[in-house]
Structure formats: structure tokens, C-alpha cells
Amino acid sequence: MTRFLPLFVAVMLTGTFAVPANAQGVATSFTELRLLVSPGDTVTVHHHGGEQTKGKILSLSPTSIAILTRGERHDLDEGDVSVIVQRRQDSLKNGALWGAGITSVVFGIGLAQVCEGECGSAVLVSGVLFYAGLGAGIGVGIDAMITSPRVIFEKASSSSSRLRVSPLVGPRRRGVALSMAF
């Protein structure tokens, strides 16, 4: 069974250097923002003057947003808002992949050492699959607890052009996306 050890190490290293990419949805108008949030969601609104308002969205129209903060309603026009931030949950997919990869590699190496070539490959494969499923569940559980602030709205600057460079990383592609706004 020690002949499987290099295979498990290779799988572990492949998982270590893989970088998942998630789409980042940043609206540039309240019309686009309506696709990302709904009434009842908690957000932090950054005003052009530097002030911040954190609260629940009461309503959102193509031109204005109403926020409830400590029982007080704040109505803001789109022109008064520079950035809106929302705490978003981490992707559960990468937790499942990391958990499955780590536990299956650790179990495979451990079983290969314990068996010393006397266990059948069916035992090794079934054990690795069982622990991969267990690890995926643990990884999903950990990722479900992780939230982080993300910019969901940023007012597009109409007075100047802007160049945005974004990495494109996926299972079958690597590159850079360029977008320019005038």
C-alpha cells in the first residue's frame, strides 16, 4: 500500500495550490443593486460626506434607498451614496473541497502506513471516500460560520474614465479580464 503514498501526496499538493474564484457582484446603480439585496437585508451605507448609516433596508427603488437604523428611517437618494457594504457568507464549495481533500489524504496516508501493503485496495478506496465525505461536511460547517464585509454597490464616476482589472481563475481558465467605463 505504500505505493499509494506518492499519489496521496500529489493530490494534497494539488489541492493546496488550487485557488477558487468567486464572482464579485458590484452594482453601479440602484437598479443593479435591486438584484443583489432585498428589503430586510442589513447593509452599511457610506455617504459622499464620509458619514455611515448601518441598518436594514426598508425599500429600494431605482433612485433611492430607505434604511431603518435604531427605529429611525433614513431616506437617501442614489446621488448621496458612494458605497454600500454587506456582510456576506463565505462560499460553502471551497470548504467542502478543502475538507474532503485534507481528510482523504490524511486517512489514505495513515491507512497506507498501518496496513503496510496487506489491506486490499477496496478497503483503501472505501475508507478514503468515507473520510472525504466526513471532511466535506466539516468544511461546509466551518465555512457556514464565516462572513465578511463585501462591497455590493459603488457609485460609478461619471466625470472620468475607469479601468478595472479582474483575475479570471477557474478549473479550465486562467487570465485577466479588463473593463473600461467612460
C-alpha positions as protocol buffer text, in pm:
chain_id: "A"
residue {
  index: 1
  type: MET
  ca { x: 0 y: 0 z: 0 }
}
residue {
  index: 2
  type: THR
  ca { x: 295 y: 235 z: 35 }
}
residue {
  index: 3
  type: ARG
  ca { x: 291 y: 271 z: -343 }
}
residue {
  index: 4
  type: PHE
  ca { x: -25 y: 485 z: -297 }
}
residue {
  index: 5
  type: LEU
  ca { x: 161 y: 731 z: -73 }
}
residue {
  index: 6
  type: PRO
  ca { x: 301 y: 942 z: -361 }
}
residue {
  index: 7
  type: LEU
  ca { x: -47 y: 960 z: -516 }
}
residue {
  index: 8
  type: PHE
  ca { x: -199 y: 1095 z: -193 }
}
residue {
  index: 9
  type: VAL
  ca { x: 81 y: 1348 z: -151 }
}
residue {
  index: 10
  type: ALA
  ca { x: 29 y: 1465 z: -512 }
}
residue {
  index: 11
  type: VAL
  ca { x: -346 y: 1506 z: -453 }
}
residue {
  index: 12
  type: MET
  ca { x: -278 y: 1703 z: -136 }
}
residue {
  index: 13
  type: LEU
  ca { x: -32 y: 1936 z: -310 }
}
residue {
  index: 14
  type: THR
  ca { x: -272 y: 1991 z: -599 }
}
residue {
  index: 15
  type: GLY
  ca { x: -547 y: 2093 z: -358 }
}
residue {
  index: 16
  type: THR
  ca { x: -310 y: 2319 z: -169 }
}
residue {
  index: 17
  type: PHE
  ca { x: -219 y: 2529 z: -471 }
}
residue {
  index: 18
  type: ALA
  ca { x: -566 y: 2544 z: -631 }
}
residue {
  index: 19
  type: VAL
  ca { x: -723 y: 2889 z: -597 }
}
residue {
  index: 20
  type: PRO
  ca { x: -1102 y: 2914 z: -620 }
}
residue {
  index: 21
  type: ALA
  ca { x: -1251 y: 3225 z: -778 }
}
residue {
  index: 22
  type: ASN
  ca { x: -1595 y: 3360 z: -697 }
}
residue {
  index: 23
  type: ALA
  ca { x: -1789 y: 3612 z: -896 }
}
residue {
  index: 24
  type: GLN
  ca { x: -1788 y: 3951 z: -729 }
}
residue {
  index: 25
  type: GLY
  ca { x: -2115 y: 4131 z: -797 }
}
residue {
  index: 26
  type: VAL
  ca { x: -2069 y: 4507 z: -750 }
}
residue {
  index: 27
  type: ALA
  ca { x: -2362 y: 4717 z: -864 }
}
residue {
  index: 28
  type: THR
  ca { x: -2302 y: 5065 z: -1007 }
}
residue {
  index: 29
  type: SER
  ca { x: -2667 y: 5177 z: -994 }
}
residue {
  index: 30
  type: PHE
  ca { x: -2963 y: 5117 z: -762 }
}
residue {
  index: 31
  type: THR
  ca { x: -3133 y: 4933 z: -1047 }
}
residue {
  index: 32
  type: GLU
  ca { x: -2848 y: 4678 z: -1045 }
}
residue {
  index: 33
  type: LEU
  ca { x: -2840 y: 4679 z: -663 }
}
residue {
  index: 34
  type: ARG
  ca { x: -3201 y: 4556 z: -655 }
}
residue {
  index: 35
  type: LEU
  ca { x: -3073 y: 4225 z: -798 }
}
residue {
  index: 36
  type: LEU
  ca { x: -2827 y: 4178 z: -508 }
}
residue {
  index: 37
  type: VAL
  ca { x: -3031 y: 4279 z: -200 }
}
residue {
  index: 38
  type: SER
  ca { x: -3391 y: 4295 z: -85 }
}
residue {
  index: 39
  type: PRO
  ca { x: -3588 y: 4463 z: 194 }
}
residue {
  index: 40
  type: GLY
  ca { x: -3485 y: 4328 z: 534 }
}
residue {
  index: 41
  type: ASP
  ca { x: -3117 y: 4284 z: 444 }
}
residue {
  index: 42
  type: THR
  ca { x: -2866 y: 4461 z: 670 }
}
residue {
  index: 43
  type: VAL
  ca { x: -2621 y: 4695 z: 497 }
}
residue {
  index: 44
  type: THR
  ca { x: -2380 y: 4977 z: 574 }
}
residue {
  index: 45
  type: VAL
  ca { x: -2425 y: 5283 z: 352 }
}
residue {
  index: 46
  type: HIS
  ca { x: -2130 y: 5519 z: 306 }
}
residue {
  index: 47
  type: HIS
  ca { x: -2238 y: 5874 z: 217 }
}
residue {
  index: 48
  type: HIS
  ca { x: -2031 y: 6108 z: -2 }
}
residue {
  index: 49
  type: GLY
  ca { x: -1959 y: 6325 z: 304 }
}
residue {
  index: 50
  type: GLY
  ca { x: -1792 y: 6035 z: 490 }
}
residue {
  index: 51
  type: GLU
  ca { x: -2089 y: 5954 z: 716 }
}
residue {
  index: 52
  type: GLN
  ca { x: -2204 y: 5591 z: 750 }
}
residue {
  index: 53
  type: THR
  ca { x: -2551 y: 5452 z: 813 }
}
residue {
  index: 54
  type: LYS
  ca { x: -2592 y: 5088 z: 914 }
}
residue {
  index: 55
  type: GLY
  ca { x: -2935 y: 4931 z: 921 }
}
residue {
  index: 56
  type: LYS
  ca { x: -3198 y: 4721 z: 750 }
}
residue {
  index: 57
  type: ILE
  ca { x: -3325 y: 4804 z: 404 }
}
residue {
  index: 58
  type: LEU
  ca { x: -3690 y: 4914 z: 420 }
}
residue {
  index: 59
  type: SER
  ca { x: -3728 y: 4984 z: 48 }
}
residue {
  index: 60
  type: LEU
  ca { x: -3513 y: 5019 z: -260 }
}
residue {
  index: 61
  type: SER
  ca { x: -3618 y: 5197 z: -579 }
}
residue {
  index: 62
  type: PRO
  ca { x: -3415 y: 5276 z: -892 }
}
residue {
  index: 63
  type: THR
  ca { x: -3339 y: 5621 z: -747 }
}
residue {
  index: 64
  type: SER
  ca { x: -3345 y: 5590 z: -364 }
}
residue {
  index: 65
  type: ILE
  ca { x: -3296 y: 5363 z: -65 }
}
residue {
  index: 66
  type: ALA
  ca { x: -3469 y: 5369 z: 274 }
}
residue {
  index: 67
  type: ILE
  ca { x: -3272 y: 5235 z: 573 }
}
residue {
  index: 68
  type: LEU
  ca { x: -3404 y: 5167 z: 925 }
}
residue {
  index: 69
  type: THR
  ca { x: -3143 y: 5243 z: 1195 }
}
residue {
  index: 70
  type: ARG
  ca { x: -3238 y: 5217 z: 1564 }
}
residue {
  index: 71
  type: GLY
  ca { x: -3603 y: 5275 z: 1483 }
}
residue {
  index: 72
  type: GLU
  ca { x: -3530 y: 5579 z: 1267 }
}
residue {
  index: 73
  type: ARG
  ca { x: -3593 y: 5587 z: 892 }
}
residue {
  index: 74
  type: HIS
  ca { x: -3323 y: 5734 z: 664 }
}
residue {
  index: 75
  type: ASP
  ca { x: -3413 y: 5809 z: 300 }
}
residue {
  index: 76
  type: LEU
  ca { x: -3114 y: 5850 z: 69 }
}
residue {
  index: 77
  type: ASP
  ca { x: -3102 y: 5935 z: -299 }
}
residue {
  index: 78
  type: GLU
  ca { x: -2865 y: 5740 z: -522 }
}
residue {
  index: 79
  type: GLY
  ca { x: -2656 y: 6055 z: -570 }
}
residue {
  index: 80
  type: ASP
  ca { x: -2591 y: 6078 z: -193 }
}
residue {
  index: 81
  type: VAL
  ca { x: -2445 y: 5727 z: -169 }
}
residue {
  index: 82
  type: SER
  ca { x: -2088 y: 5638 z: -261 }
}
residue {
  index: 83
  type: VAL
  ca { x: -2055 y: 5278 z: -135 }
}
residue {
  index: 84
  type: ILE
  ca { x: -2280 y: 5011 z: 19 }
}
residue {
  index: 85
  type: VAL
  ca { x: -2126 y: 4720 z: 210 }
}
residue {
  index: 86
  type: GLN
  ca { x: -2296 y: 4398 z: 323 }
}
residue {
  index: 87
  type: ARG
  ca { x: -2168 y: 4108 z: 532 }
}
residue {
  index: 88
  type: ARG
  ca { x: -2183 y: 3802 z: 307 }
}
residue {
  index: 89
  type: GLN
  ca { x: -2135 y: 3436 z: 384 }
}
residue {
  index: 90
  type: ASP
  ca { x: -1828 y: 3256 z: 252 }
}
residue {
  index: 91
  type: SER
  ca { x: -1876 y: 3007 z: -31 }
}
residue {
  index: 92
  type: LEU
  ca { x: -1953 y: 2659 z: 103 }
}
residue {
  index: 93
  type: LYS
  ca { x: -1797 y: 2492 z: -200 }
}
residue {
  index: 94
  type: ASN
  ca { x: -1436 y: 2567 z: -112 }
}
residue {
  index: 95
  type: GLY
  ca { x: -1491 y: 2443 z: 246 }
}
residue {
  index: 96
  type: ALA
  ca { x: -1630 y: 2116 z: 116 }
}
residue {
  index: 97
  type: LEU
  ca { x: -1339 y: 2071 z: -125 }
}
residue {
  index: 98
  type: TRP
  ca { x: -1073 y: 2154 z: 135 }
}
residue {
  index: 99
  type: GLY
  ca { x: -1233 y: 1931 z: 397 }
}
residue {
  index: 100
  type: ALA
  ca { x: -1271 y: 1638 z: 158 }
}
residue {
  index: 101
  type: GLY
  ca { x: -918 y: 1676 z: 25 }
}
residue {
  index: 102
  type: ILE
  ca { x: -743 y: 1706 z: 360 }
}
residue {
  index: 103
  type: THR
  ca { x: -926 y: 1424 z: 538 }
}
residue {
  index: 104
  type: SER
  ca { x: -897 y: 1181 z: 247 }
}
residue {
  index: 105
  type: VAL
  ca { x: -524 y: 1245 z: 211 }
}
residue {
  index: 106
  type: VAL
  ca { x: -459 y: 1215 z: 584 }
}
residue {
  index: 107
  type: PHE
  ca { x: -668 y: 897 z: 606 }
}
residue {
  index: 108
  type: GLY
  ca { x: -505 y: 749 z: 295 }
}
residue {
  index: 109
  type: ILE
  ca { x: -153 y: 812 z: 426 }
}
residue {
  index: 110
  type: GLY
  ca { x: -249 y: 678 z: 769 }
}
residue {
  index: 111
  type: LEU
  ca { x: -409 y: 363 z: 628 }
}
residue {
  index: 112
  type: ALA
  ca { x: -116 y: 302 z: 394 }
}
residue {
  index: 113
  type: GLN
  ca { x: 119 y: 319 z: 694 }
}
residue {
  index: 114
  type: VAL
  ca { x: -98 y: 94 z: 915 }
}
residue {
  index: 115
  type: CYS
  ca { x: -169 y: -170 z: 651 }
}
residue {
  index: 116
  type: GLU
  ca { x: 186 y: -191 z: 518 }
}
residue {
  index: 117
  type: GLY
  ca { x: 63 y: -349 z: 193 }
}
residue {
  index: 118
  type: GLU
  ca { x: -171 y: -605 z: 348 }
}
residue {
  index: 119
  type: CYS
  ca { x: -506 y: -425 z: 304 }
}
residue {
  index: 120
  type: GLY
  ca { x: -694 y: -457 z: -20 }
}
residue {
  index: 121
  type: SER
  ca { x: -748 y: -160 z: -247 }
}
residue {
  index: 122
  type: ALA
  ca { x: -1125 y: -179 z: -181 }
}
residue {
  index: 123
  type: VAL
  ca { x: -1060 y: -106 z: 188 }
}
residue {
  index: 124
  type: LEU
  ca { x: -838 y: 188 z: 99 }
}
residue {
  index: 125
  type: VAL
  ca { x: -1082 y: 336 z: -155 }
}
residue {
  index: 126
  type: SER
  ca { x: -1390 y: 294 z: 66 }
}
residue {
  index: 127
  type: GLY
  ca { x: -1208 y: 444 z: 364 }
}
residue {
  index: 128
  type: VAL
  ca { x: -1085 y: 740 z: 164 }
}
residue {
  index: 129
  type: LEU
  ca { x: -1435 y: 804 z: 26 }
}
residue {
  index: 130
  type: PHE
  ca { x: -1591 y: 781 z: 374 }
}
residue {
  index: 131
  type: TYR
  ca { x: -1344 y: 1026 z: 524 }
}
residue {
  index: 132
  type: ALA
  ca { x: -1370 y: 1257 z: 221 }
}
residue {
  index: 133
  type: GLY
  ca { x: -1745 y: 1283 z: 285 }
}
residue {
  index: 134
  type: LEU
  ca { x: -1690 y: 1342 z: 656 }
}
residue {
  index: 135
  type: GLY
  ca { x: -1429 y: 1608 z: 583 }
}
residue {
  index: 136
  type: ALA
  ca { x: -1657 y: 1778 z: 329 }
}
residue {
  index: 137
  type: GLY
  ca { x: -1926 y: 1804 z: 596 }
}
residue {
  index: 138
  type: ILE
  ca { x: -1681 y: 1954 z: 844 }
}
residue {
  index: 139
  type: GLY
  ca { x: -1554 y: 2202 z: 583 }
}
residue {
  index: 140
  type: VAL
  ca { x: -1908 y: 2312 z: 497 }
}
residue {
  index: 141
  type: GLY
  ca { x: -1982 y: 2359 z: 867 }
}
residue {
  index: 142
  type: ILE
  ca { x: -1678 y: 2577 z: 916 }
}
residue {
  index: 143
  type: ASP
  ca { x: -1749 y: 2787 z: 603 }
}
residue {
  index: 144
  type: ALA
  ca { x: -2111 y: 2837 z: 711 }
}
residue {
  index: 145
  type: MET
  ca { x: -1982 y: 3030 z: 1013 }
}
residue {
  index: 146
  type: ILE
  ca { x: -1761 y: 3268 z: 811 }
}
residue {
  index: 147
  type: THR
  ca { x: -1894 y: 3605 z: 698 }
}
residue {
  index: 148
  type: SER
  ca { x: -1703 y: 3904 z: 570 }
}
residue {
  index: 149
  type: PRO
  ca { x: -1792 y: 4256 z: 457 }
}
residue {
  index: 150
  type: ARG
  ca { x: -1820 y: 4293 z: 80 }
}
residue {
  index: 151
  type: VAL
  ca { x: -1880 y: 4598 z: -135 }
}
residue {
  index: 152
  type: ILE
  ca { x: -2209 y: 4542 z: -319 }
}
residue {
  index: 153
  type: PHE
  ca { x: -2260 y: 4895 z: -456 }
}
residue {
  index: 154
  type: GLU
  ca { x: -2009 y: 5152 z: -572 }
}
residue {
  index: 155
  type: LYS
  ca { x: -2124 y: 5467 z: -747 }
}
residue {
  index: 156
  type: ALA
  ca { x: -1977 y: 5486 z: -1094 }
}
residue {
  index: 157
  type: SER
  ca { x: -1775 y: 5801 z: -1150 }
}
residue {
  index: 158
  type: SER
  ca { x: -1927 y: 5993 z: -1439 }
}
residue {
  index: 159
  type: SER
  ca { x: -1655 y: 6257 z: -1459 }
}
residue {
  index: 160
  type: SER
  ca { x: -1363 y: 6031 z: -1551 }
}
residue {
  index: 161
  type: SER
  ca { x: -1290 y: 5701 z: -1716 }
}
residue {
  index: 162
  type: ARG
  ca { x: -1205 y: 5397 z: -1510 }
}
residue {
  index: 163
  type: LEU
  ca { x: -1010 y: 5083 z: -1590 }
}
residue {
  index: 164
  type: ARG
  ca { x: -1091 y: 4770 z: -1390 }
}
residue {
  index: 165
  type: VAL
  ca { x: -865 y: 4464 z: -1395 }
}
residue {
  index: 166
  type: SER
  ca { x: -1002 y: 4139 z: -1253 }
}
residue {
  index: 167
  type: PRO
  ca { x: -838 y: 3797 z: -1233 }
}
residue {
  index: 168
  type: LEU
  ca { x: -1010 y: 3508 z: -1409 }
}
residue {
  index: 169
  type: VAL
  ca { x: -931 y: 3180 z: -1240 }
}
residue {
  index: 170
  type: GLY
  ca { x: -1128 y: 2864 z: -1293 }
}
residue {
  index: 171
  type: PRO
  ca { x: -1092 y: 2492 z: -1349 }
}
residue {
  index: 172
  type: ARG
  ca { x: -1007 y: 2539 z: -1716 }
}
residue {
  index: 173
  type: ARG
  ca { x: -907 y: 2902 z: -1747 }
}
residue {
  index: 174
  type: ARG
  ca { x: -656 y: 3147 z: -1613 }
}
residue {
  index: 175
  type: GLY
  ca { x: -628 y: 3505 z: -1727 }
}
residue {
  index: 176
  type: VAL
  ca { x: -725 y: 3865 z: -1674 }
}
residue {
  index: 177
  type: ALA
  ca { x: -1049 y: 4049 z: -1757 }
}
residue {
  index: 178
  type: LEU
  ca { x: -1022 y: 4414 z: -1847 }
}
residue {
  index: 179
  type: SER
  ca { x: -1321 y: 4650 z: -1842 }
}
residue {
  index: 180
  type: MET
  ca { x: -1326 y: 5021 z: -1908 }
}
residue {
  index: 181
  type: ALA
  ca { x: -1600 y: 5267 z: -1816 }
}
residue {
  index: 182
  type: PHE
  ca { x: -1626 y: 5621 z: -1951 }
}
